[in-house]
């Protein structure tokens, strides 16, 4: 069984080629079309992933289903997956392509948890600071979470900064209990 890291590698290669050929936006649309079709039609996915169906039959199916709705570069990408017996990557494309596209555009997503959500000018100033800190354009999602009691929790990519009051109280409790037992 394959994990999504191989799919990320293939999608990044596709996006790099699309950038070089000036087809980045078209490939992004093609990926949307592909993901929409592949997730809605389970039988199509089963056929494309089935090991006993020949490469030629799979390629013919790809051409009939996607040939008129996506670019030649996208069709060739799908053919490449079939030729290399990497059809299982198609199953991971819906979950990995949007973050890969955002990465190529220099966009990163951040989730901010607060008791009282940021709005207006405060949110704009915070976004500017995150943009400067990361060197990328940050898309911010603000979530109201009363359980953190105060402060905030920021998640950017695979990094998390926990400045919540609940976390500080938990750390203080742990330290006090460790002093008591020492």
C-alpha positions in Angstrom: 0.0 0.0 0.0 1.2 3.4 -0.9 1.1 6.5 1.3 0.4 10.0 0.0 4.0 11.1 0.0 4.6 9.5 -3.4 1.4 11.2 -4.7 2.8 14.5 -3.4 6.0 13.9 -5.4 4.2 13.2 -8.6 1.8 16.2 -8.2 4.8 18.5 -7.4 6.5 17.3 -10.6 3.3 17.9 -12.6 3.0 21.4 -11.1 6.6 22.2 -11.9 6.2 21.2 -15.5 2.9 23.2 -15.7 4.8 26.3 -14.3 7.5 25.9 -16.9 5.0 25.6 -19.7 2.8 28.5 -18.4 -0.1 26.1 -17.8 -0.3 26.3 -14.0 -3.8 27.7 -13.8 -5.0 25.2 -16.4 -3.5 22.2 -14.5 -5.2 23.5 -11.3 -8.5 23.5 -13.1 -7.7 20.0 -14.6 -7.0 18.7 -11.1 -10.3 20.1 -9.9 -12.1 18.3 -12.8 -10.2 15.0 -12.2 -10.9 15.0 -8.5 -14.6 15.8 -9.0 -15.0 12.9 -11.4 -12.9 10.4 -9.5 -14.5 11.0 -6.2 -18.1 10.9 -7.5 -17.7 7.8 -9.7 -16.5 4.9 -7.6 -16.8 2.4 -10.5 -14.3 4.5 -12.5 -11.8 4.5 -9.7 -12.2 0.8 -9.2 -11.5 0.2 -12.9 -8.5 2.5 -13.0 -7.0 0.8 -9.9 -7.8 -2.8 -10.8 -4.6 -4.7 -11.5 -6.0 -7.1 -14.1 -7.2 -4.4 -16.5 -4.7 -3.8 -19.2 -2.8 -0.5 -19.4 -4.2 0.1 -22.9 -7.8 -0.3 -21.6 -7.1 2.1 -18.8 -5.5 4.7 -21.1 -8.5 4.4 -23.5 -10.9 4.9 -20.5 -8.8 8.0 -19.4 -9.0 9.4 -22.9 -12.8 8.9 -23.2 -13.5 10.3 -19.7 -11.0 13.1 -19.4 -9.8 13.7 -23.0 -12.2 16.6 -23.8 -12.4 18.1 -20.3 -8.7 18.4 -19.3 -5.5 19.5 -21.0 -3.2 17.2 -22.9 -0.6 17.7 -20.1 -3.1 16.3 -17.6 -4.0 13.3 -19.8 -0.3 12.6 -20.3 0.2 12.7 -16.6 -2.5 10.2 -16.1 -1.0 8.0 -18.8 2.3 8.2 -17.1 0.8 6.9 -13.8 -0.7 4.0 -15.8 2.5 3.3 -17.7 4.5 3.2 -14.4 1.9 1.1 -12.7 1.3 3.9 -10.2 -2.5 4.1 -10.6 -3.0 4.0 -6.9 -1.7 7.6 -6.8 -4.9 8.7 -8.4 -6.7 7.8 -5.1 -4.5 10.3 -3.2 -4.7 13.2 -5.6 -7.9 14.8 -4.1 -6.3 15.1 -0.7 -2.8 16.3 -1.7 -3.1 18.6 -4.7 -4.6 21.7 -3.0 -1.8 22.0 -0.5 0.7 21.4 -3.3 -0.9 24.1 -5.4 -0.9 26.5 -2.4 2.8 25.7 -1.8 3.8 26.5 -5.4 1.9 29.8 -5.1 3.6 30.7 -1.9 0.4 30.4 0.2 0.2 28.7 3.6 -2.8 28.1 5.7 -3.0 29.0 9.4 -5.7 28.1 11.9 -6.0 30.4 14.9 -8.0 29.3 18.0 -9.2 32.0 20.4 -11.9 32.6 22.9 -13.0 35.8 21.2 -12.2 35.6 17.5 -10.0 38.2 15.7 -11.9 40.5 13.3 -11.4 43.6 11.3 -8.2 45.6 11.7 -6.8 43.3 14.4 -7.1 40.3 12.0 -5.5 42.3 9.2 -2.6 43.3 11.4 -2.2 39.7 12.6 -2.2 38.4 9.0 0.5 41.0 8.0 2.7 39.8 10.9 2.2 36.1 10.0 3.1 37.0 6.3 6.3 38.7 7.4 7.1 35.8 9.8 6.6 33.0 7.3 7.7 34.9 4.2 4.5 33.6 2.5 0.9 34.7 2.0 -1.0 33.3 4.9 -4.7 32.3 4.6 -6.1 32.6 8.1 -9.0 30.6 9.6 -10.1 31.9 12.9 -12.0 29.4 15.2 -13.7 30.3 18.4 -12.8 27.9 21.1 -13.9 28.8 24.7 -12.0 25.7 26.1 -8.6 27.5 25.8 -9.8 30.1 28.4 -7.7 32.9 26.9 -4.7 33.5 24.7 -4.5 31.6 21.4 -3.3 28.5 19.6 -1.8 29.0 16.1 -1.3 26.1 13.7 0.7 26.9 10.6 1.5 23.9 8.3 2.9 21.3 10.7 3.9 23.8 13.4 1.8 24.6 16.4 2.2 27.5 18.9 0.2 27.0 22.0 -0.2 30.2 23.9 -3.5 29.4 25.6 -4.3 30.0 29.2 -5.5 26.3 29.5 -2.1 25.0 28.3 -0.3 27.3 30.7 -2.4 26.2 33.6 -1.9 22.5 32.7 1.9 23.1 32.6 1.8 24.9 36.0 -0.2 22.0 37.5 2.4 19.5 36.2 5.3 21.5 37.6 3.6 21.9 41.0 2.8 18.2 41.2 6.4 17.3 40.3 7.7 19.6 43.1 5.3 18.0 45.6 6.5 14.5 44.8 10.2 15.4 44.8 
